[in-house]
Amino acid sequence: MTLRQIFASNLRRLRAERELTQEKLADLAGIDRTYVSALERQVYSASLDTIERLADVLDIDPSELLKRH
C-alpha cells in the first residue's frame, strides 16, 4: 500500500468515525470540499500544511494520518 493510499484510507476512516461529512471537514479545515473528496480518492496528495489542518480538525497528531493500520 502506498503512502497516498494509507493517507486516503485513514482520512476517510477518521472522518467517518467523527461523523463528519466531507463538506463539514473541509469547512472546518478551511479547504474546498472537492479537495477532501480528491484526497480520499487519491487524486491528489496533501501538503504538510493540509495534513496539519486536517489533523487539527480531527483532533489527532498529524502522524496518525500516515500510519499503517
NORLIN-V970789 format. One record per helix or strand of 3 or more residues. SS is the DSSP state (~ for helix, > for strand). FROM is the first residue (numbers start at 0). TO is the last residue. If there is no record, write none. Layout:
{{SS | FROM | TO} {SS | FROM | TO}}
This chain:
{{~ | 2 | 16} {~ | 21 | 28} {~ | 32 | 39} {~ | 47 | 57} {~ | 61 | 65}}
